[in-house]
Amino acid sequence: MKRRTFLKSSAVLAAAAGAPELVKAAGRLPEAREEISGKLIASAPVLQNFADTSIGVTFTVNALANGYVLMGEKPDLSDARKILCGGYRLADIDERVIMVRVTGLKPATRYYYRIGADRIHYGHGYDMKILGNEEDPEIYSFTTAGAALDGSFCVINDTHAHWNGLSKVLDKVAELSPSCVVWNGDASNSEETLENQIRIFLDQPMERKDYAARTPYLFCPGNHDSRGRANRHLERVWMYRQPEERDVRDWDLGRNFAVRLGDMALIGLDTAEDKVDTNPIFAGLFKSKEYREAQTVWLRDALVRPEIASAPFLVAFCHIPLFDDDPTHNPGDVYPNDTDPRYSADFAYWQRTCAQMWGPLLHAAGCQVLITAHMHAYKYFAPAPDRCWAQLIGGGPRLEEIKYPTVIEGKVAGGKLRITVHNILSGQIQDEFSFARRF
């Protein structure tokens, strides 16, 4: 029997034998009418992993959807290209989070964009279709990084889902209107569900719903941002960079960043956990040691990249401090379980292991400022002969004395790097510093 005749005969026999799935896949049975109701796009976009030739756009949906971004250089989007979510092989579909990575952009260039989504019916591999389309009517804009961008940055940290404090922090960021924001860790607590992650990063219970729609964010994870089952896959809400944006060796370092912003080079590192991997509380499920070592190799190379090495000002960011002058403060390398009578707590106040690996590299590169977090209290450490970088520790999450939130602002003015620390509780400037060029 010829193949075509066999297949036709088999379909008839299958239908007669009670196999409607095969016939339905061939389009011979009417399908039930699907109800389409409710708004599909559920949040404003969040600009992630700011760079000179790329940007990430993430937003949430209320039903199974394929999302996209329309992006161009003209305010009316008449020159826009459409970029689908997902990688090279397949456009992604998801019930909650849409992630679009846009590459091939021009440095220091203003782009305009709109988000959209197609509502998807998915029955199985041969049963899928678009049920409808929705686009956000708002057209947003942002400017890519680059040496030609005379920009500024802000740093927020340790927000820990304290909405009152975070709301005031984001209001201050909006007022300052920086080129980008570094979220310097501990946005989370210990998150077990995707919905909690969405609430923290994408759809916060606050009046300001578009906090990162026009202001791109960079993210340096804190120790809490890897705690909880959901946070083990933080990339479901905060994307990695695309493969072409990273060396194969650095495949798993998707949140480290080395970004040029005018006369400033910004370096982002992840100090990982504040407890040692051998602490029984982690049951052998953390691998901070190898992660930090891989970042050391990445940092050595990043610091000599032409666009980074040529910047007059170098600013680094990480969550846990790399210096502390109190001998009773745990340095984070007390094996096997973080406890030692010499120290006042069983968690790292500062990260001596990272300091020993990264500190000399930053010193040799002439880094002027390291901005950290973790301690929930603002503090400043001046440079020293063996440590050319000053260290600023951002404030805490609560609207109260000592633990007041801060927004740390950085920009170049008058040929110097100007760092301003804004006290969000008092509404006043807490401190101001200036730093000379490194060459």
C-alpha positions in Angstrom: 0.0 0.0 0.0 1.3 3.5 -0.9 2.1 5.7 2.1 -0.5 8.4 1.3 -3.2 5.8 0.9 -2.2 4.1 4.1 -2.3 7.3 6.1 -5.8 8.2 4.7 -7.1 4.8 5.6 -5.6 4.8 9.0 -7.3 8.1 9.9 -10.7 6.7 8.9 -10.1 3.6 10.9 -8.9 5.6 13.9 -12.1 7.8 13.9 -14.3 4.7 13.7 -12.4 3.1 16.6 -13.0 6.1 18.8 -9.7 8.1 18.5 -11.0 11.7 18.2 -7.6 13.1 19.2 -6.1 12.1 15.8 -9.1 13.5 13.8 -9.2 16.7 15.9 -5.5 17.2 15.2 -6.3 17.0 11.5 -8.9 19.7 12.0 -12.0 17.6 11.3 -13.9 18.1 14.6 -15.3 21.5 15.7 -13.6 22.9 18.8 -15.3 24.3 21.8 -15.6 28.1 21.9 -13.0 29.6 24.3 -14.0 32.4 26.6 -11.7 35.4 26.4 -12.1 37.9 29.2 -10.0 40.2 31.4 -6.9 42.2 30.8 -4.0 40.3 29.5 -1.0 42.6 30.3 -0.8 42.8 34.1 2.1 45.1 34.8 4.2 47.9 33.5 7.5 46.9 31.9 10.7 46.6 33.9 14.0 47.4 32.2 16.7 45.0 33.3 20.4 44.4 32.8 21.2 47.8 31.3 24.0 47.8 28.7 25.4 49.7 25.8 23.9 47.6 23.0 21.2 45.6 24.7 18.4 45.8 27.3 15.9 43.4 28.9 12.2 44.1 29.1 10.1 42.1 31.5 6.4 42.3 32.3 3.6 40.1 33.7 0.5 38.6 32.1 -2.7 37.1 33.4 -3.0 34.2 30.9 -0.9 32.0 28.6 0.7 34.4 26.2 3.5 35.2 23.9 5.0 38.6 24.5 6.9 41.1 22.5 8.4 44.6 22.4 8.1 47.1 19.6 11.3 49.3 19.7 12.7 52.1 17.6 14.4 55.4 17.6 11.4 57.5 16.6 8.9 58.6 19.2 5.9 57.4 17.2 7.5 53.9 16.7 7.2 54.3 12.9 10.6 52.6 12.6 10.0 50.0 15.2 11.1 46.4 15.0 9.2 43.6 16.8 11.2 41.4 19.1 9.5 38.3 20.5 10.2 36.8 23.9 12.3 33.7 24.1 15.6 32.6 22.5 16.6 31.7 18.9 14.7 28.5 18.3 11.3 29.2 19.8 9.2 32.2 20.9 8.4 31.6 24.5 4.9 31.3 26.0 4.1 31.7 29.7 1.1 32.2 32.0 2.8 34.9 34.2 6.1 36.4 33.1 7.2 37.6 29.7 10.9 38.3 29.2 12.3 40.0 26.0 16.0 40.6 25.5 16.7 43.2 22.9 20.2 43.2 21.4 21.8 45.0 18.5 21.2 48.5 19.9 23.4 51.5 19.5 25.3 52.9 22.5 24.2 56.2 24.2 21.0 56.3 22.1 17.5 57.0 23.1 15.0 54.3 22.2 11.2 54.2 22.4 9.2 51.1 23.0 5.8 49.5 23.6 5.0 46.1 25.1 2.4 43.7 23.7 1.2 40.2 24.1 -0.8 37.5 22.1 -3.2 35.4 24.1 -2.4 31.8 23.3 -4.6 28.7 23.2 -2.4 25.6 23.7 -3.8 22.2 23.6 -0.8 20.1 22.6 2.1 20.2 20.1 -0.2 20.4 17.1 -3.0 22.4 18.7 -2.1 26.1 19.3 -3.4 29.4 18.1 -3.6 33.1 18.9 -6.9 34.0 20.5 -6.3 37.8 20.6 -3.8 40.5 21.0 -3.2 43.3 23.5 -0.7 46.2 23.5 0.0 48.7 26.3 -1.1 52.1 24.9 1.9 53.8 26.6 5.1 54.4 24.7 8.1 54.4 27.0 11.7 55.5 26.4 15.2 54.9 27.8 18.8 55.6 26.8 21.4 52.9 26.4 24.7 53.0 28.2 28.0 54.1 26.6 31.0 56.4 26.9 29.1 59.2 25.1 26.3 59.2 27.7 26.8 61.9 30.2 24.8 60.1 32.8 24.3 59.4 36.5 23.4 56.4 38.6 21.5 55.7 41.8 21.9 52.8 44.3 19.1 51.3 46.4 19.6 48.3 48.7 18.1 46.0 51.4 14.5 46.8 50.5 13.3 43.4 51.8 9.7 44.0 50.5 9.1 46.8 53.0 6.7 48.7 50.8 6.5 51.9 52.8 10.2 52.4 52.7 10.6 51.2 49.1 7.8 53.5 47.9 9.7 56.5 49.3 13.0 55.2 47.9 11.5 54.9 44.4 9.9 58.3 44.6 13.4 59.7 45.3 14.8 57.8 42.4 12.1 59.2 40.1 12.9 62.7 41.4 16.7 62.3 40.6 16.0 60.7 37.2 19.3 58.8 36.9 20.5 57.0 33.8 20.3 53.7 35.6 19.7 52.2 39.1 21.8 49.5 40.8 19.6 47.5 43.1 22.3 46.3 45.5 20.8 43.2 46.9 18.3 41.8 49.4 15.2 42.8 47.5 13.9 39.5 48.8 13.6 37.7 52.1 13.3 34.0 51.5 10.9 33.5 48.7 9.3 30.1 48.0 6.9 31.0 45.2 7.0 32.7 41.8 4.1 34.9 42.9 6.2 36.4 45.7 9.0 37.1 43.2 6.6 38.8 40.9 5.3 40.9 43.8 8.8 42.1 44.7 10.3 42.8 41.2 7.5 43.2 38.7 4.1 44.1 40.2 4.6 45.7 43.6 1.7 46.6 45.8 2.5 50.3 45.6 1.1 53.4 43.9 4.1 53.7 41.6 3.6 51.0 39.0 6.2 51.9 36.4 9.3 52.3 38.6 11.6 50.7 36.0 9.7 51.4 32.7 11.9 54.3 31.8 14.8 53.9 34.2 16.9 50.8 33.5 18.1 48.7 36.5 21.1 46.6 37.2 21.0 44.0 40.0 23.6 42.8 42.4 22.0 39.9 44.3 22.2 39.8 48.1 22.4 36.7 50.3 18.6 36.7 50.8 18.1 36.8 47.0 19.3 33.2 46.8 17.2 31.9 49.8 14.0 30.0 49.2 13.1 27.5 46.5 11.8 30.2 44.1 14.9 32.4 44.6 17.0 29.5 43.3 15.6 30.4 39.9 15.6 34.2 40.2 16.1 34.3 36.4 12.4 33.6 36.0 11.8 37.3 37.0 15.2 38.9 36.5 16.8 37.8 33.3 20.3 36.8 32.4 22.0 38.4 29.4 21.8 36.6 26.1 24.6 34.1 25.2 26.2 36.5 22.7 26.6 39.0 25.5 28.8 36.7 27.6 31.9 34.6 27.1 31.3 30.9 27.2 33.5 30.7 30.3 31.2 33.1 32.1 27.9 31.4 31.2 26.6 31.3 34.7 27.6 34.9 35.5 24.6 36.5 33.9 24.2 39.3 36.5 27.8 40.5 36.8 28.1 43.7 34.8 30.8 46.0 33.5 29.1 49.0 32.0 30.5 52.3 30.7 28.4 55.4 31.7 30.1 58.5 30.3 33.3 59.0 32.3 32.3 56.3 34.8 32.8 52.5 34.6 30.4 50.5 36.7 31.3 47.0 37.9 28.8 44.7 39.6 29.7 41.6 41.7 27.8 39.1 43.7 29.2 38.3 47.1 26.6 35.4 47.5 25.8 34.0 50.9 26.7 35.5 54.3 27.3 32.0 55.7 29.9 29.4 54.6 28.9 26.6 52.3 29.6 24.0 55.0 27.1 25.4 57.5 24.7 22.6 58.3 21.7 24.9 57.8 22.4 24.7 54.0 22.6 20.9 53.8 25.4 21.2 51.3 23.2 22.9 48.7 25.1 26.2 48.3 28.3 26.6 46.2 29.4 30.2 46.9 33.1 29.3 46.9 33.2 28.3 43.2 30.9 31.1 42.2 33.2 33.7 43.8 36.3 32.2 42.2 34.6 32.3 38.8 33.8 36.0 39.3 37.4 36.7 40.2 38.5 35.5 36.7 35.7 37.5 35.1 36.7 40.7 37.1 40.3 40.4 36.1 39.3 40.4 32.4 36.5 43.0 32.8 38.9 45.6 34.3 41.1 45.6 31.3 38.4 45.8 28.7 39.1 49.0 26.7 35.9 50.8 27.6 36.3 50.0 31.3 40.1 50.6 31.5 39.8 54.0 29.8 37.1 55.4 32.1 38.5 58.2 34.4 36.3 56.9 37.3 35.7 53.3 38.4 32.8 52.5 40.8 32.2 48.9 42.0 29.1 47.4 43.6 28.4 44.3 45.7 26.0 43.5 48.5 28.2 42.4 51.4 30.9 44.8 52.5 34.5 44.0 51.7 36.0 45.8 54.7 35.1 46.3 58.3 37.3 47.8 61.1 35.6 46.1 64.0 37.5 43.0 65.1 34.4 41.4 66.6 32.5 41.4 63.3 32.4 38.0 61.6 34.4 38.1 58.3 32.3 35.3 56.7 35.0 32.6 56.5 34.7 30.8 59.8 34.5 27.1 59.0 32.7 24.8 59.3 29.6 26.6 60.6 30.3 30.3 61.1 30.5 30.2 64.9 33.5 31.5 66.8 33.6 33.1 70.3 35.7 35.9 68.9 32.8 37.2 66.8 29.5 38.7 67.9 27.3 36.9 65.3 27.2 33.7 63.2 26.8 35.6 59.9 29.2 37.7 57.9 29.3 41.4 58.6 31.8 41.6 55.8 33.2 39.2 53.2 36.9 38.6 53.8 37.1 35.9 51.1 35.8 38.2 48.4 38.0 41.0 49.8 41.1 38.9 49.4 40.1 37.9 45.8 38.6 41.1 44.5 40.1 43.8 46.6 43.7 43.7 45.1 42.2 43.8 41.6 40.1 46.9 42.4 43.0 48.5 44.1 45.4 47.9 41.2 42.7 49.3 38.8 42.4 52.5 40.9 38.8 52.0 41.9 37.7 55.1 43.7 34.5 53.8 45.4 32.9 50.5 46.4 29.2 50.7 47.3 27.9 47.9 49.4 24.9 47.1 51.6 23.8 44.3 53.9 24.2 46.0 57.3 20.9 48.0 57.3 22.8 51.1 58.5 24.6 53.7 56.5 28.3 53.9 57.0 31.4 55.4 55.2 35.0 54.1 55.3 37.7 56.3 53.9 40.4 54.9 51.6 43.6 53.5 53.0 47.1 53.1 51.7 46.5 49.4 50.9 42.9 50.0 49.8 42.5 53.0 47.4 38.7 52.6 47.3 36.4 54.2 49.8 33.5 52.0 50.9 29.9 53.2 51.4 27.4 51.0 53.0 23.8 51.8 52.1 21.0 52.1 54.7 18.3 49.8 55.9 14.7 49.1 54.8 12.8 50.7 57.7 11.7 54.3 58.1 13.3 54.7 61.5 16.5 56.1 63.0 19.7 54.1 62.3 18.0 51.8 59.8 16.7 54.5 57.5 16.8 53.9 53.8 19.3 55.7 51.5 19.5 56.5 47.9 23.2 56.9 46.9 23.6 59.0 43.8 26.7 59.2 41.6 27.6 61.5 38.7 30.6 63.3 37.3 30.6 67.1 37.7 33.4 69.6 37.5 35.9 66.9 36.6 35.2 64.9 39.7 33.1 62.0 40.7 30.4 63.3 43.1 28.7 60.9 45.4 25.6 62.1 47.3 23.9 60.1 50.1 20.2 60.9 50.4 18.6 60.1 53.8 15.0 59.0 52.9 13.7 59.3 56.4 14.7 62.9 56.9 14.5 63.9 53.3 17.9 65.6 53.7 21.3 64.9 52.2 23.2 62.7 54.7 26.7 63.0 53.1 28.5 64.2 50.1 31.9 63.1 48.7 34.0 63.9 45.7 36.8 61.8 44.1 39.5 62.8 41.7 40.2 61.0 38.4 42.1 57.7 38.7 44.6 58.8 35.9 
